[in-house]
Amino acid sequence: MINLSVEDAVVFATDNNISVKTAKNNLDLLKTKKNTSWNSASPSLSASGNLNVPVEKSDNYTYGVSVSASIRLTTSLYTQIREAKLNYESGKTSYEDAVRTVELNVRKAFYSLLYAKENIALQQRNMETAKQRYESNLDKFKRGQLSEIDMLTSQVNYETLKPKIDSLIIEYDNSLASFKQMLGLEQNSLIELQGSLEDLVPPEEFTIDLNYDSVPAIRKLNESIEKQKNSLMATRFSAWGPSITASYSLGETNGADQKTGNRTWTRSNQFSLGVSIPLDGWLPWSSGAMSIETQKTTLENLELQLEDEKTSVAIKVQNSTKKILQQQSQLDTLKKTAELAQKTYDMTLKAYNHGSKDLLTLQNASDSLMSAKVNLQQQMYNLISEIMDLENTLGIPFGSLSTTK
């Protein structure tokens, strides 16, 4: 038996979830690319050998070996290194998003199972009460103290509850199987969920510290803007920046001297340096100039999108906060309704046992009590889901807005 708290479930999921593992592999690759982003400045090395044998004079052959090294430096080297660094930072954000998405899904599934489990327990207690009522009515009927209609009615009320409970259990088992898959657990694993919905109910008053730097949607746009700035710089370097090439070669050739006939080694040693400066980029109608204008427009659009996203996030947070406060108020009302329904049922049951209330009145009171309890649990789950969605929007740790963390 595995006793699982919601935090334990999150750990299982982040360790075993496929999407998290995939995001981690992508992040590791981006880190490798970042650490080797300077490789365009690495010299190109080569070695060669040759043998020349004349067809007519086979003894007048030559052979040789040579090595060469060349390097090409451009102003875009800086932007290439920076691009790899920005891609790695973006990869970290993507990895964190994958982890948060899995955590959000696990937490919602966990509390959904708690709600379903509590609902089943409520229905089973209701069925047990209906069973006891039926057995009591059956005894009264046999003693001639109750009509057959009332006895049969209590029997039907009891027997119709079992199929409903069976259906709820099947739904719970299916959800539990999906939950195990999400956590990477074997389907035959026995787990016991620890916790209750009341643990996550937020305090009646709480404040939201909206930090745009921690909001995932804002962070992604800021990263896109930084990438676009780097892309614009790279385009400018490509259009205007010079490039430097340098090469060095060393070789030796063995061949027969034409005068003496003796074989000797001839050495070659050469170094070259070149500079290339593009001029087309300075022409306002050139493709390079147009590329720069395109990159500038894209950057301006991203900056406008960032400002709009900040407004959207502020509105979303404001609406979510209002909705949570409204749901809290509804939760208080449902608690009072459940308490009233419990008192009404207790009084009706007492009156029924004394014969001053009929079976239908008692059944209505029982149904009202069950409905009030189920609605209370449902409202708790809805409130918890809304809180977690707000925490996800803000990019803050889950549990920051609840009474227990």
Secondary structure by P-SEA (a helix, b strand, c coil): cccccaaaaaaaaaaccaaaaaaaaaaaaaaaaaaacccccbbbbbcccbbbbbcccccccccccccbbbbbbccaaaaaaaaaaaaaaaaaaaaaaaaaaaaaaaaaaaaaaaaaaaaaaaaaaaaaaaaaaaaaaaaaaaaccccaaaaaaaaaaaaaaaaaaaaaaaaaaaaaaaaaaaacccccbbbbbcccccccccccbbbbbccccccaaaaaaaaaaaaaaaaaaaaaaaacbbbbbbbcccbbbbbbcccccbbbbbbbbbbbbbbbbbccccccccaaaaaaaaaaaaaaaaaaaaaaaaaaaaaaaaaaaaaaaaaaaaaaaaaaaaaaaaaaaaaaaaaaaaccccaaaaaaaaaaaaaaaaaaaaaaaaaaaaaaaaaaaaccccccccccc
